[in-house]
Amino acid sequence: MIVSRPSSLTSSDLHQDLKTWSPTKKLVSTAMLAIIAAILQSAGGWIPGAGFLISPFATIPILFAAIISLKNGFFAYLSAIFLLVLFEPGELFIFPFTTGLLGLSIGWRLSVSDKPLAITLISGIILFIGICIPLYGLGFPVLGPAILPTPQLKTVITIFGFSLLYSWLWLVLSRYLLRRLGQILLPTNEKVS
């Protein structure tokens, strides 16, 4: 008997199928995703100008790893941080607090639920906290020199709004990419015995 998959796969469908992967396949995939994330994040320091357009895409590999499982997501996140120590230490304030953290939070939420509002709110709040820690706690200009490291209400509200919008944009992009990935990884027709 042949069972057809629906054409609109959700991230939960993909997550369920990825749970059946062997531990070795999960580990190797996660390690490769961590390497890709570190390379993409390093582009900000390696390629002047254009690298800053490439480095935000380091969110995607961490997100994919978190879809495999939250444990794999953390492994990819921490591995990418250690690789950045070797490749591009200048990105160590950016990746752990923004790019990587956003990928981890969206991937985790997508594997648990497919509700866009909840995912956007939770990921936006996590990104907001991730931006505020280095900016206000450590005095590192995560968003550039125009944002002062002294908290002002207008700036904090703007950062919060930016975090929500940025999380929503990444959610839309990631859901599209996950549907495409699901079409590649998951066969449309499976034989059921």
JOCORUR-V141018 format. One record per residue. N is the residue number from 1. PSI is psi in degrees with one decimal (none if undefined). Layout:
BEGIN
n:psi
N:PSI
N:PSI
END
This chain:
BEGIN
n:psi
1:138.0
2:129.9
3:127.1
4:138.0
5:147.3
6:148.9
7:-24.8
8:89.1
9:143.6
10:166.9
11:-28.7
12:-38.8
13:-46.9
14:-43.5
15:-43.5
16:-40.8
17:-34.3
18:-24.1
19:-21.5
20:-7.6
21:150.9
22:154.8
23:-35.7
24:-44.6
25:-40.2
26:-44.1
27:-46.1
28:-43.8
29:-42.3
30:-41.8
31:-41.9
32:-39.2
33:-37.8
34:-40.5
35:-44.1
36:-42.9
37:-43.9
38:-40.0
39:-45.9
40:-42.8
41:-35.5
42:-20.0
43:-28.5
44:-31.7
45:-25.0
46:-40.2
47:100.0
48:135.4
49:-76.6
50:-27.5
51:-29.3
52:-16.6
53:-23.3
54:-39.1
55:-31.3
56:-20.9
57:-1.4
58:-13.5
59:-38.7
60:-49.8
61:-35.8
62:-39.4
63:-46.4
64:-40.9
65:-39.1
66:-26.0
67:-36.9
68:-52.2
69:158.3
70:-36.7
71:-43.1
72:-36.2
73:-45.2
74:-38.9
75:-46.1
76:-41.8
77:-50.7
78:-38.6
79:-41.3
80:-37.6
81:-46.0
82:-36.7
83:-35.3
84:-30.7
85:-38.2
86:-45.4
87:-53.2
88:81.2
89:-21.2
90:-19.6
91:3.7
92:-20.0
93:-21.6
94:-56.7
95:-53.5
96:-28.4
97:-18.9
98:-79.4
99:-54.1
100:-41.8
101:-38.6
102:-44.1
103:-41.2
104:-44.4
105:-42.0
106:-43.4
107:-42.4
108:-47.1
109:-36.6
110:-31.7
111:-19.3
112:-41.8
113:157.1
114:31.6
115:109.5
116:-40.3
117:-46.6
118:-41.7
119:-45.2
120:-45.0
121:-49.4
122:-46.6
123:-37.6
124:-42.4
125:-42.0
126:-42.1
127:-42.0
128:-46.6
129:-41.1
130:-34.6
131:-40.8
132:-32.1
133:-55.4
134:-32.4
135:-53.7
136:-31.9
137:-40.0
138:-8.5
139:20.4
140:125.0
141:79.7
142:-37.4
143:13.9
144:170.4
145:-13.8
146:-25.7
147:115.7
148:145.3
149:15.0
150:125.1
151:129.9
152:141.3
153:-46.5
154:-42.1
155:-42.6
156:-42.2
157:-40.5
158:-43.1
159:-40.1
160:-46.2
161:-42.7
162:-42.3
163:-42.3
164:-45.5
165:-44.8
166:-40.7
167:-42.0
168:-44.8
169:-43.0
170:-33.8
171:-45.4
172:-47.1
173:-43.9
174:-36.8
175:-38.2
176:-48.2
177:-37.0
178:-36.6
179:-42.9
180:-44.3
181:-40.2
182:-37.6
183:-30.3
184:-47.6
185:-34.7
186:123.9
187:147.3
188:-29.5
189:122.9
190:138.6
191:127.0
192:127.9
193:none
END
